Amino acid sequence: MNTRNAIVDLSVCICTYKRPAQLQTLLEAITRQERSGLRLEIVVADNDPAGSALGLLERLAKTLPIPLQSRHVTTPNIALARNATVHAARGEWIVFVDDDEEPDPGWIAALATTQRAHDADAVFGPVLPRYRPETPGWLRNGGFFDRPRHPTGTRIGVGDTRTGNVLVRRSRLLELPGPFDEAYGRTGGSDTILFGQLLARGAVLVWCDEAAVREDVPPERATLRWLLQRSFRGGQSFVRGELQRLTGGARLARSLHLGTRALLQLLIAALLALACLPFSRVRAATWLRTTAAQLGKLSSLAGHRYQEYRH
Protein backbone atom coordinates (compact mmCIF):
# COMPACT_ATOMS: atom_id res chain seq x y z
CA MET A 1 0.00 0.00 0.00
CA ASN A 2 1.35 3.41 -0.90
CA THR A 3 -1.12 6.17 -0.04
CA ARG A 4 0.63 9.39 -0.93
CA ASN A 5 -2.08 11.71 0.41
CA ALA A 6 -2.67 9.89 3.71
CA ILE A 7 -2.24 11.90 6.91
CA VAL A 8 0.89 10.83 8.78
CA ASP A 9 1.73 11.33 12.45
CA LEU A 10 5.05 9.49 12.49
CA SER A 11 7.58 8.55 9.81
CA VAL A 12 9.86 5.56 10.43
CA CYS A 13 13.09 6.44 8.61
CA ILE A 14 15.60 3.79 7.59
CA CYS A 15 18.90 3.99 5.70
CA THR A 16 19.97 0.72 4.12
CA TYR A 17 23.06 -0.62 2.35
CA LYS A 18 23.19 -4.14 0.87
CA ARG A 19 21.06 -5.76 3.59
CA PRO A 20 17.81 -6.68 1.81
CA ALA A 21 17.04 -9.71 4.00
CA GLN A 22 17.54 -7.80 7.25
CA LEU A 23 15.64 -4.84 5.85
CA GLN A 24 12.65 -7.05 5.04
CA THR A 25 12.70 -8.48 8.58
CA LEU A 26 12.70 -4.93 9.98
CA LEU A 27 9.88 -3.74 7.74
CA GLU A 28 7.71 -6.71 8.69
CA ALA A 29 8.42 -6.05 12.39
CA ILE A 30 7.27 -2.44 11.94
CA THR A 31 3.92 -3.63 10.58
CA ARG A 32 3.40 -5.61 13.82
CA GLN A 33 3.85 -2.56 16.05
CA GLU A 34 1.32 -1.45 18.64
CA ARG A 35 0.55 1.96 17.15
CA SER A 36 -1.57 3.55 19.88
CA GLY A 37 -3.66 5.29 17.23
CA LEU A 38 -0.63 6.77 15.46
CA ARG A 39 -0.76 6.95 11.68
CA LEU A 40 2.57 5.68 10.37
CA GLU A 41 4.57 5.69 7.18
CA ILE A 42 7.93 4.13 6.36
CA VAL A 43 10.66 6.00 4.46
CA VAL A 44 13.69 4.05 3.23
CA ALA A 45 16.83 5.47 1.62
CA ASP A 46 18.86 2.89 -0.30
CA ASN A 47 22.47 4.11 -0.17
CA ASP A 48 23.81 1.35 -2.42
CA PRO A 49 24.76 2.88 -5.80
CA ALA A 50 23.51 -0.34 -7.41
CA GLY A 51 20.12 0.02 -5.71
CA SER A 52 20.14 -3.48 -4.21
CA ALA A 53 17.03 -2.81 -2.07
CA LEU A 54 14.89 -1.06 -4.68
CA GLY A 55 13.24 -4.20 -6.08
CA LEU A 56 12.29 -5.37 -2.59
CA LEU A 57 10.94 -1.93 -1.69
CA GLU A 58 8.89 -1.73 -4.88
CA ARG A 59 7.27 -5.09 -4.11
CA LEU A 60 6.61 -4.34 -0.45
CA ALA A 61 5.13 -0.93 -1.24
CA LYS A 62 2.23 -2.83 -2.86
CA THR A 63 1.62 -5.24 0.03
CA LEU A 64 2.59 -3.65 3.36
CA PRO A 65 -0.32 -2.32 5.47
CA ILE A 66 1.68 0.87 6.12
CA PRO A 67 2.49 3.42 3.38
CA LEU A 68 6.06 2.96 2.16
CA GLN A 69 8.12 5.40 0.13
CA SER A 70 11.74 5.00 -0.94
CA ARG A 71 14.62 7.10 -2.16
CA HIS A 72 17.77 6.02 -4.00
CA VAL A 73 20.79 7.96 -2.74
CA THR A 74 23.52 6.93 -5.15
CA THR A 75 26.42 8.75 -3.45
CA PRO A 76 27.72 6.57 -0.58
CA ASN A 77 27.30 8.91 2.40
CA ILE A 78 25.23 8.03 5.47
CA ALA A 79 24.47 11.69 6.23
CA LEU A 80 23.10 12.21 2.72
CA ALA A 81 20.91 9.15 3.10
CA ARG A 82 19.60 10.30 6.47
CA ASN A 83 18.86 13.74 5.05
CA ALA A 84 16.93 12.19 2.17
CA THR A 85 14.62 10.40 4.61
CA VAL A 86 14.09 13.52 6.73
CA HIS A 87 13.07 15.62 3.73
CA ALA A 88 10.84 12.89 2.31
CA ALA A 89 9.09 12.27 5.64
CA ARG A 90 5.61 13.70 6.15
CA GLY A 91 5.12 13.02 9.84
CA GLU A 92 5.44 15.50 12.67
CA TRP A 93 7.66 12.90 14.32
CA ILE A 94 10.48 10.80 12.91
CA VAL A 95 11.77 7.50 14.25
CA PHE A 96 15.23 6.48 13.08
CA VAL A 97 16.08 2.78 13.18
CA ASP A 98 18.97 0.91 11.55
CA ASP A 99 18.40 -1.69 8.85
CA ASP A 100 20.02 -4.45 10.96
CA GLU A 101 17.80 -3.86 14.00
CA GLU A 102 14.51 -5.51 14.96
CA PRO A 103 12.13 -3.73 17.36
CA ASP A 104 10.00 -5.23 20.09
CA PRO A 105 6.23 -5.03 19.38
CA GLY A 106 5.67 -2.18 21.86
CA TRP A 107 8.60 -0.10 20.62
CA ILE A 108 6.82 2.79 18.90
CA ALA A 109 4.07 2.98 21.52
CA ALA A 110 6.67 3.21 24.30
CA LEU A 111 8.59 5.98 22.53
CA ALA A 112 5.42 7.98 21.95
CA THR A 113 4.18 7.53 25.53
CA THR A 114 7.49 8.73 26.96
CA GLN A 115 7.55 11.71 24.62
CA ARG A 116 4.14 12.84 25.79
CA ALA A 117 4.93 12.26 29.46
CA HIS A 118 8.07 14.42 29.35
CA ASP A 119 7.28 16.83 26.50
CA ALA A 120 10.55 15.70 24.91
CA ASP A 121 12.02 16.73 21.57
CA ALA A 122 13.76 13.35 21.24
CA VAL A 123 13.39 9.99 22.95
CA PHE A 124 16.12 7.35 22.81
CA GLY A 125 15.74 3.64 23.50
CA PRO A 126 18.15 0.75 24.13
CA VAL A 127 19.84 -1.27 21.38
CA LEU A 128 20.37 -4.79 22.70
CA PRO A 129 22.98 -7.10 21.15
CA ARG A 130 21.86 -10.45 19.78
CA TYR A 131 24.81 -12.85 19.65
CA ARG A 132 25.28 -15.80 17.35
CA PRO A 133 26.23 -19.19 18.84
CA GLU A 134 29.78 -18.93 17.51
CA THR A 135 30.47 -15.55 19.16
CA PRO A 136 33.58 -15.89 21.38
CA GLY A 137 32.85 -16.16 25.08
CA TRP A 138 35.31 -13.44 26.05
CA LEU A 139 33.49 -10.98 23.80
CA ARG A 140 30.08 -11.83 25.30
CA ASN A 141 31.40 -11.67 28.86
CA GLY A 142 33.15 -8.36 28.26
CA GLY A 143 29.87 -6.62 27.39
CA PHE A 144 31.58 -4.78 24.54
CA PHE A 145 28.32 -4.43 22.63
CA ASP A 146 26.30 -3.41 25.68
CA ARG A 147 25.36 0.26 25.81
CA PRO A 148 24.42 2.32 28.87
CA ARG A 149 20.77 2.14 29.94
CA HIS A 150 18.83 4.56 32.12
CA PRO A 151 15.49 4.75 33.92
CA THR A 152 12.71 5.94 31.64
CA GLY A 153 12.43 9.73 31.65
CA THR A 154 16.12 10.35 32.38
CA ARG A 155 17.47 13.44 30.63
CA ILE A 156 20.47 12.39 28.57
CA GLY A 157 23.50 14.11 27.08
CA VAL A 158 25.28 13.81 23.79
CA GLY A 159 27.21 10.69 24.84
CA ASP A 160 24.03 8.59 24.71
CA THR A 161 22.75 9.92 21.38
CA ARG A 162 22.61 8.11 18.03
CA THR A 163 20.17 7.35 15.24
CA GLY A 164 19.94 3.61 15.92
CA ASN A 165 16.74 3.93 17.97
CA VAL A 166 15.30 7.41 18.46
CA LEU A 167 12.06 9.36 18.12
CA VAL A 168 12.69 13.02 17.25
CA ARG A 169 10.53 16.02 16.45
CA ARG A 170 10.95 16.70 12.72
CA SER A 171 10.64 20.48 13.12
CA ARG A 172 13.71 20.48 15.40
CA LEU A 173 15.68 18.63 12.75
CA LEU A 174 14.68 21.16 10.11
CA GLU A 175 16.14 23.98 12.22
CA LEU A 176 19.57 22.71 11.16
CA PRO A 177 21.20 22.81 7.72
CA GLY A 178 21.25 19.31 6.29
CA PRO A 179 20.15 18.49 9.02
CA PHE A 180 22.95 15.89 9.16
CA ASP A 181 26.37 17.27 8.24
CA GLU A 182 27.54 15.64 5.01
CA ALA A 183 31.18 16.20 6.01
CA TYR A 184 30.71 13.32 8.50
CA GLY A 185 28.92 11.09 6.03
CA ARG A 186 31.81 8.67 5.49
CA THR A 187 33.66 9.02 8.79
CA GLY A 188 30.61 8.57 11.02
CA GLY A 189 29.56 10.89 13.82
CA SER A 190 26.98 12.99 11.97
CA ASP A 191 24.28 11.83 14.40
CA THR A 192 26.34 12.79 17.46
CA ILE A 193 27.05 16.20 15.97
CA LEU A 194 23.38 16.76 15.18
CA PHE A 195 22.11 15.92 18.65
CA GLY A 196 24.87 18.03 20.18
CA GLN A 197 23.57 20.96 18.15
CA LEU A 198 20.00 20.29 19.27
CA LEU A 199 21.09 20.18 22.91
CA ALA A 200 22.86 23.52 22.45
CA ARG A 201 19.54 24.91 21.16
CA GLY A 202 17.71 23.77 24.28
CA ALA A 203 16.16 20.54 23.00
CA VAL A 204 14.91 18.08 25.62
CA LEU A 205 16.36 14.59 25.13
CA VAL A 206 15.13 11.74 27.33
CA TRP A 207 15.49 7.98 27.67
CA CYS A 208 12.82 5.28 27.31
CA ASP A 209 14.07 1.95 28.60
CA GLU A 210 10.98 0.05 27.39
CA ALA A 211 11.50 0.96 23.72
CA ALA A 212 14.03 -1.74 22.86
CA VAL A 213 15.38 -2.89 19.52
CA ARG A 214 17.66 -5.86 19.00
CA GLU A 215 20.74 -5.87 16.80
CA ASP A 216 22.60 -8.89 15.51
CA VAL A 217 26.34 -9.05 16.11
CA PRO A 218 27.66 -10.57 12.85
CA PRO A 219 30.96 -12.49 12.72
CA GLU A 220 32.83 -9.60 11.10
CA ARG A 221 32.08 -7.43 14.14
CA ALA A 222 32.77 -10.08 16.75
CA THR A 223 36.52 -9.47 16.63
CA LEU A 224 39.03 -7.43 18.59
CA ARG A 225 40.07 -5.65 15.41
CA TRP A 226 36.54 -4.36 14.78
CA LEU A 227 36.19 -3.20 18.39
CA LEU A 228 39.45 -1.28 18.16
CA GLN A 229 38.50 0.33 14.85
CA ARG A 230 35.18 1.39 16.33
CA SER A 231 36.90 2.91 19.37
CA PHE A 232 39.40 4.69 17.12
CA ARG A 233 36.56 6.23 15.10
CA GLY A 234 34.74 7.17 18.29
CA GLY A 235 37.80 9.07 19.49
CA GLN A 236 37.98 10.93 16.21
CA SER A 237 34.29 11.84 16.30
CA PHE A 238 34.60 13.07 19.88
CA VAL A 239 37.38 15.50 18.99
CA ARG A 240 35.66 16.74 15.85
CA GLY A 241 32.51 17.40 17.85
CA GLU A 242 34.43 19.23 20.58
CA LEU A 243 36.15 21.53 18.10
CA GLN A 244 33.38 21.98 15.56
CA ARG A 245 32.07 25.34 16.78
CA LEU A 246 35.37 26.77 18.05
CA THR A 247 37.70 29.11 16.15
CA GLY A 248 40.95 30.96 16.70
CA GLY A 249 42.51 30.93 20.15
CA ALA A 250 39.64 29.03 21.73
CA ARG A 251 40.05 26.20 19.22
CA LEU A 252 43.82 26.09 19.73
CA ALA A 253 43.50 26.02 23.53
CA ARG A 254 40.91 23.26 23.42
CA SER A 255 43.03 21.27 20.96
CA LEU A 256 46.05 21.47 23.25
CA HIS A 257 43.99 20.38 26.24
CA LEU A 258 42.44 17.45 24.36
CA GLY A 259 45.77 16.37 22.90
CA THR A 260 47.63 16.47 26.22
CA ARG A 261 44.90 14.55 27.99
CA ALA A 262 44.66 11.95 25.19
CA LEU A 263 48.42 11.38 25.22
CA LEU A 264 48.47 10.77 28.97
CA GLN A 265 45.45 8.48 28.80
CA LEU A 266 46.99 6.58 25.89
CA LEU A 267 50.16 5.84 27.81
CA ILE A 268 48.30 4.73 30.92
CA ALA A 269 45.81 2.58 28.98
CA ALA A 270 48.55 0.91 26.93
CA LEU A 271 50.48 -0.02 30.06
CA LEU A 272 47.37 -1.39 31.75
CA ALA A 273 46.51 -3.42 28.63
CA LEU A 274 49.95 -5.04 28.70
CA ALA A 275 49.68 -5.70 32.43
CA CYS A 276 46.26 -7.35 32.08
CA LEU A 277 47.04 -9.46 29.02
CA PRO A 278 48.50 -12.50 30.88
CA PHE A 279 45.54 -12.65 33.29
CA SER A 280 42.38 -11.42 31.58
CA ARG A 281 41.60 -11.10 27.89
CA VAL A 282 38.49 -9.06 28.69
CA ARG A 283 40.35 -6.48 30.78
CA ALA A 284 43.19 -6.30 28.27
CA ALA A 285 40.69 -5.70 25.44
CA THR A 286 38.94 -3.03 27.51
CA TRP A 287 42.17 -1.08 27.97
CA LEU A 288 43.15 -1.63 24.34
CA ARG A 289 39.86 0.00 23.32
CA THR A 290 40.72 2.98 25.51
CA THR A 291 44.15 3.10 23.87
CA ALA A 292 42.56 3.04 20.40
CA ALA A 293 40.15 5.83 21.34
CA GLN A 294 43.03 8.06 22.44
CA LEU A 295 44.90 7.29 19.22
CA GLY A 296 41.77 8.32 17.36
CA LYS A 297 41.67 11.64 19.22
CA LEU A 298 45.33 12.36 18.48
CA SER A 299 44.99 11.40 14.82
CA SER A 300 41.98 13.67 14.46
CA LEU A 301 43.96 16.56 15.93
CA ALA A 302 46.65 15.77 13.34
CA GLY A 303 44.09 16.02 10.53
CA HIS A 304 43.55 12.32 9.76
CA ARG A 305 40.00 11.11 8.99
CA TYR A 306 39.09 7.45 9.37
CA GLN A 307 36.54 6.38 6.74
CA GLU A 308 34.13 4.06 8.54
CA TYR A 309 31.64 3.92 5.66
CA ARG A 310 33.86 2.65 2.82
CA HIS A 311 31.27 1.64 0.28
Buried (B, 14 or more C-beta within 10 A) or exposed (E): EBEEEEEBBBBBBBBBBBBBEBBBBBBEBBBEBBBBEBBBBBBBBBBBEEBBBBEBBEEBBEEBEBBBBBBBBEEBBBBBBBBBBBBBBBBEBBBBBBBBBBBBEBBBBBBBBBBEEBEBBBBBBBBBBBBEEEBEEBBBEBEBBEBEBBEBBBEBEBEBBBBBBBBBBBEBBEEBEBBBBBBBBBBBBBBBBBBBBBBEEEBBBBBBBBBBBBBBBEEEBBEBEBBBBBBBBBBBBBBBBBBBEEEEEEBEEBBEEBBEEBBEBBEBBBEBBEEBBEEBBBBBBBBBBBBBBBBBBBBBBEEEBBEBBEE
